[in-house]
Amino acid sequence: MKLEGFKEKTVNNILNAIEASKKKPFANLLTALGIPLLSSVKAQKLTNFYPDLTSFLNAVEMVLSETQTTLLQDQAKLPEVQNNE
């Protein structure tokens, strides 16, 4: 693979580093995301329920969808505010 401005050895080092990173525990990725209040211990516990990125993202998507539904239902219950311009 050739990348403009990079020598072959640098490109190989980058590709090797990417491949090596795929073998690290999923908890390391969660910790590296820098999510507030998510310690490495909590990240490790999360991997017991969500062992990979796909299952984790599916759970996040489900929670966001449920939250959106709840917010829309709550919004529908609010009285309309008239704009008197």
KAWORA-V325429 format. One record per run of one state. SS is the DSSP state (~ for helix, > for strand, _ for the rest). FROM is the first residue (numbers start at 1). TO is the last residue. If there is no record, write none. Layout:
{{SS;FROM;TO} {SS;FROM;TO}}
//
This chain:
{{_;1;7} {~;8;21} {_;22;25} {~;26;32} {_;33;39} {~;40;49} {_;50;52} {~;53;77} {_;78;85}}
//
